[in-house]
């Protein structure tokens, strides 16, 4: 989950832990960008926690997966795809979705591979958690739904996935909202050691690197995920019902395999699939994202995260960054749905 922040370790140039986190992402230099504090804007007010159900979910075959997803809004509306991270699920967008639908958007909220009702079509398919595979899942889903391009918005794994789609296939991404900015990395970057304080932030990836860690996550995944939620969003007073709605998606039979492979791949401890090699080579170069983009950060994000100035130059199209205040942590869409929806509406108009 804080996962997204550790990827591009190769450009470690900072002297503080926050800038060290930026190095994890392969972020470069400093750049000027339009930076501001998010305000409620012109949308109807959203009270976080109002919505607790998506209603009937849909399923569709897309690439190697049968994807479970929620859909809302008019079929002819401008498409928005919302992407969750680890250890979260589509309920991070429970309040975001109806607001966007009411604004006329066609909203698609898929469960990632290894979550909820999403399943592999073949028992023989490699349970691959590498970033390029997750990004290809998005374009496969868009093809299955006959969506030529869409606004992509996400956080954590979802933000990284959206970043990758925008970088590799800009024709499929009309605009981008990415919590914590530019999260594209590589195995090479993941092999670079960081100072002890920075390494401490990634304790769980080293745990997952061991068979003890795999067994522990399998056995205690509910408690493990709740701990991550608490660390990542220290000022978010979520209740058990809110957590349990998302935790149910971790019972997917492939969940542990996907999570463990994702983190081991990042450290170079597990191989990916050769069919993604060319894509990973392109990503390792830190490609610039050209589509209109808004990046966001909560003022109480307990996960390590980079300073926005360290990644601003990675966005060459119209771009702005927004700081969301009020004790907002890592799960920004669920904690601050108003600000997240406003960013999507605004970037759609860029």
URMOTA-V560422 format. One record per residue. N is the residue number from 0. RES is the residue in three letters. SS is DSSP state (helix for helix, strand for strand, loop for the rest). NEAR is the number of other C-alpha atoms within 8 Angstrom. D_FIRST is the distance of its C-alpha to the first C-alpha in whole Angstrom. Layout:
<<N/RES/SS/NEAR/D_FIRST> <N/RES/SS/NEAR/D_FIRST>>
This chain:
<<0/UNK/loop/8/0> <1/UNK/helix/9/4> <2/UNK/helix/10/4> <3/UNK/helix/13/6> <4/UNK/helix/16/8> <5/UNK/helix/15/10> <6/UNK/loop/17/12> <7/UNK/loop/18/15> <8/UNK/helix/16/16> <9/UNK/helix/12/20> <10/UNK/helix/12/21> <11/UNK/loop/11/20> <12/UNK/loop/7/23> <13/UNK/loop/8/22> <14/UNK/loop/6/24> <15/UNK/loop/6/21> <16/UNK/helix/10/18> <17/UNK/helix/10/17> <18/UNK/helix/14/18> <19/UNK/helix/15/17> <20/UNK/helix/14/14> <21/UNK/helix/19/15> <22/UNK/helix/18/17> <23/UNK/helix/18/14> <24/UNK/loop/18/14> <25/UNK/loop/17/17> <26/UNK/loop/13/18> <27/UNK/loop/10/22> <28/UNK/loop/8/25> <29/UNK/loop/9/25> <30/UNK/loop/9/26> <31/UNK/loop/7/28> <32/UNK/loop/9/26> <33/UNK/strand/7/27> <34/UNK/strand/8/25> <35/UNK/strand/8/25> <36/UNK/strand/8/24> <37/UNK/loop/9/23> <38/UNK/loop/6/26> <39/UNK/loop/9/27> <40/UNK/loop/5/29> <41/UNK/loop/4/31> <42/UNK/loop/7/29> <43/UNK/loop/4/30> <44/UNK/loop/6/28> <45/UNK/loop/9/25> <46/UNK/loop/6/25> <47/UNK/loop/10/21> <48/UNK/loop/9/21> <49/UNK/loop/7/24> <50/UNK/loop/7/23> <51/UNK/loop/7/22> <52/UNK/loop/6/23> <53/UNK/loop/7/23> <54/UNK/loop/5/26> <55/UNK/loop/5/27> <56/UNK/loop/9/24> <57/UNK/strand/8/25> <58/UNK/strand/9/25> <59/UNK/strand/8/26> <60/UNK/strand/11/26> <61/UNK/strand/12/24> <62/UNK/loop/7/24> <63/UNK/loop/9/23> <64/UNK/strand/12/22> <65/UNK/strand/12/23> <66/UNK/strand/16/21> <67/UNK/strand/13/21> <68/UNK/strand/11/20> <69/UNK/strand/13/22> <70/UNK/strand/10/24> <71/UNK/strand/10/26> <72/UNK/loop/13/29> <73/UNK/loop/9/32> <74/UNK/loop/5/32> <75/UNK/loop/5/33> <76/UNK/loop/9/31> <77/UNK/loop/8/29> <78/UNK/strand/12/26> <79/UNK/strand/12/22> <80/UNK/strand/12/19> <81/UNK/strand/13/16> <82/UNK/strand/18/13> <83/UNK/loop/16/10> <84/UNK/loop/13/6> <85/UNK/loop/9/4> <86/UNK/loop/9/6> <87/UNK/loop/10/8> <88/UNK/loop/15/11> <89/UNK/helix/12/14> <90/UNK/helix/11/15> <91/UNK/helix/11/13> <92/UNK/helix/12/16> <93/UNK/helix/14/19> <94/UNK/helix/15/21> <95/UNK/helix/13/20> <96/UNK/helix/10/21> <97/UNK/helix/10/25> <98/UNK/helix/10/25> <99/UNK/helix/13/25> <100/UNK/helix/13/27> <101/UNK/helix/8/30> <102/UNK/loop/6/30> <103/UNK/loop/10/31> <104/UNK/loop/13/27> <105/UNK/strand/16/27> <106/UNK/strand/15/23> <107/UNK/strand/12/21> <108/UNK/strand/12/18> <109/UNK/strand/12/17> <110/UNK/loop/16/15> <111/UNK/loop/11/13> <112/UNK/loop/13/15> <113/UNK/loop/16/14> <114/UNK/loop/14/14> <115/UNK/loop/12/17> <116/UNK/loop/9/20> <117/UNK/loop/15/19> <118/UNK/strand/10/21> <119/UNK/strand/10/22> <120/UNK/loop/9/26> <121/UNK/loop/6/27> <122/UNK/loop/5/26> <123/UNK/loop/4/27> <124/UNK/loop/8/24> <125/UNK/loop/4/22> <126/UNK/loop/8/18> <127/UNK/loop/11/16> <128/UNK/loop/13/13> <129/UNK/loop/11/14> <130/UNK/helix/10/13> <131/UNK/helix/11/16> <132/UNK/helix/10/17> <133/UNK/helix/12/14> <134/UNK/helix/12/16> <135/UNK/helix/9/19> <136/UNK/helix/11/18> <137/UNK/helix/9/18> <138/UNK/helix/10/22> <139/UNK/helix/10/23> <140/UNK/helix/12/22> <141/UNK/helix/11/24> <142/UNK/helix/10/27> <143/UNK/helix/10/27> <144/UNK/loop/6/27> <145/UNK/loop/6/30> <146/UNK/loop/9/28> <147/UNK/loop/7/29> <148/UNK/loop/10/26> <149/UNK/strand/13/24> <150/UNK/strand/14/22> <151/UNK/strand/14/18> <152/UNK/strand/15/16> <153/UNK/strand/16/12> <154/UNK/loop/17/9> <155/UNK/loop/17/5> <156/UNK/helix/14/6> <157/UNK/helix/13/9> <158/UNK/helix/20/10> <159/UNK/helix/16/10> <160/UNK/helix/13/12> <161/UNK/helix/15/15> <162/UNK/helix/14/15> <163/UNK/helix/14/16> <164/UNK/helix/15/19> <165/UNK/helix/15/20> <166/UNK/helix/11/21> <167/UNK/helix/9/22> <168/UNK/loop/9/24> <169/UNK/helix/12/25> <170/UNK/helix/7/27> <171/UNK/helix/11/25> <172/UNK/strand/14/23> <173/UNK/strand/13/25> <174/UNK/strand/12/23> <175/UNK/strand/17/19> <176/UNK/strand/16/17> <177/UNK/strand/17/14> <178/UNK/strand/12/12> <179/UNK/loop/15/12> <180/UNK/loop/10/14> <181/UNK/loop/11/15> <182/UNK/loop/15/12> <183/UNK/loop/15/14> <184/UNK/loop/16/14> <185/UNK/loop/12/16> <186/UNK/helix/12/17> <187/UNK/helix/9/20> <188/UNK/helix/14/18> <189/UNK/helix/17/15> <190/UNK/loop/10/18> <191/UNK/loop/8/20> <192/UNK/loop/6/20> <193/UNK/loop/8/19> <194/UNK/loop/6/21> <195/UNK/helix/6/20> <196/UNK/helix/7/18> <197/UNK/helix/11/16> <198/UNK/helix/10/15> <199/UNK/helix/7/15> <200/UNK/loop/8/12> <201/UNK/loop/8/10> <202/UNK/helix/8/12> <203/UNK/helix/6/10> <204/UNK/helix/9/10> <205/UNK/helix/8/14> <206/UNK/helix/10/14> <207/UNK/helix/14/13> <208/UNK/loop/12/15> <209/UNK/loop/8/18> <210/UNK/helix/7/20> <211/UNK/helix/8/20> <212/UNK/helix/10/16> <213/UNK/helix/13/16> <214/UNK/helix/8/19> <215/UNK/helix/9/17> <216/UNK/helix/11/14> <217/UNK/helix/8/16> <218/UNK/helix/6/19> <219/UNK/helix/8/17> <220/UNK/helix/10/14> <221/UNK/helix/8/15> <222/UNK/helix/7/15> <223/UNK/helix/9/12> <224/UNK/helix/10/10> <225/UNK/helix/9/12> <226/UNK/helix/8/12> <227/UNK/helix/9/8> <228/UNK/helix/10/9> <229/UNK/helix/9/12> <230/UNK/helix/9/11> <231/UNK/helix/13/9> <232/UNK/loop/15/12> <233/UNK/loop/11/15> <234/UNK/loop/8/17> <235/UNK/loop/10/16> <236/UNK/loop/4/19> <237/UNK/loop/6/17> <238/UNK/loop/6/20> <239/UNK/helix/6/20> <240/UNK/helix/6/21> <241/UNK/helix/9/18> <242/UNK/helix/10/15> <243/UNK/helix/8/17> <244/UNK/helix/9/18> <245/UNK/helix/12/14> <246/UNK/helix/12/14> <247/UNK/helix/8/17> <248/UNK/helix/11/15> <249/UNK/helix/13/13> <250/UNK/helix/9/17> <251/UNK/loop/11/17> <252/UNK/loop/6/19> <253/UNK/loop/11/17> <254/UNK/helix/12/14> <255/UNK/helix/11/14> <256/UNK/helix/11/15> <257/UNK/helix/13/13> <258/UNK/helix/10/10> <259/UNK/helix/12/12> <260/UNK/helix/13/13> <261/UNK/helix/12/11> <262/UNK/helix/12/10> <263/UNK/helix/13/14> <264/UNK/helix/14/14> <265/UNK/helix/13/13> <266/UNK/loop/10/15> <267/UNK/loop/11/18> <268/UNK/loop/8/18> <269/UNK/loop/8/18> <270/UNK/loop/6/20> <271/UNK/loop/8/19> <272/UNK/loop/7/22> <273/UNK/helix/5/25> <274/UNK/helix/5/25> <275/UNK/helix/10/22> <276/UNK/helix/8/23> <277/UNK/helix/7/25> <278/UNK/helix/9/22> <279/UNK/helix/10/20> <280/UNK/helix/8/23> <281/UNK/helix/10/23> <282/UNK/helix/13/19> <283/UNK/helix/12/20> <284/UNK/loop/6/23> <285/UNK/loop/9/20> <286/UNK/loop/9/22> <287/UNK/loop/9/23> <288/UNK/strand/12/22> <289/UNK/loop/10/25> <290/UNK/loop/14/25> <291/UNK/strand/12/25> <292/UNK/strand/14/21> <293/UNK/strand/13/20> <294/UNK/strand/13/17> <295/UNK/strand/13/16> <296/UNK/strand/12/15> <297/UNK/strand/13/15> <298/UNK/loop/11/17> <299/UNK/loop/13/16> <300/UNK/loop/14/12> <301/UNK/loop/10/11> <302/UNK/loop/10/8> <303/UNK/loop/11/10> <304/UNK/loop/11/12> <305/UNK/loop/14/15> <306/UNK/loop/9/18> <307/UNK/helix/9/19> <308/UNK/helix/11/22> <309/UNK/helix/14/20> <310/UNK/loop/17/19> <311/UNK/helix/11/22> <312/UNK/helix/13/24> <313/UNK/helix/11/22> <314/UNK/strand/13/23> <315/UNK/loop/10/26> <316/UNK/loop/9/27> <317/UNK/loop/9/27> <318/UNK/strand/12/25> <319/UNK/strand/11/24> <320/UNK/strand/12/21> <321/UNK/strand/12/21> <322/UNK/strand/12/20> <323/UNK/strand/14/19> <324/UNK/loop/10/21> <325/UNK/loop/6/22> <326/UNK/loop/9/19> <327/UNK/loop/17/16> <328/UNK/loop/16/12> <329/UNK/loop/14/9> <330/UNK/loop/11/10> <331/UNK/helix/14/13> <332/UNK/helix/12/14> <333/UNK/helix/14/15> <334/UNK/helix/10/16> <335/UNK/loop/11/18> <336/UNK/helix/14/19> <337/UNK/helix/11/22> <338/UNK/helix/12/21> <339/UNK/helix/11/18> <340/UNK/helix/11/21> <341/UNK/helix/11/24> <342/UNK/helix/10/22> <343/UNK/helix/12/22> <344/UNK/helix/8/25> <345/UNK/helix/8/26> <346/UNK/helix/13/25> <347/UNK/helix/9/26> <348/UNK/loop/5/30> <349/UNK/loop/6/29>>
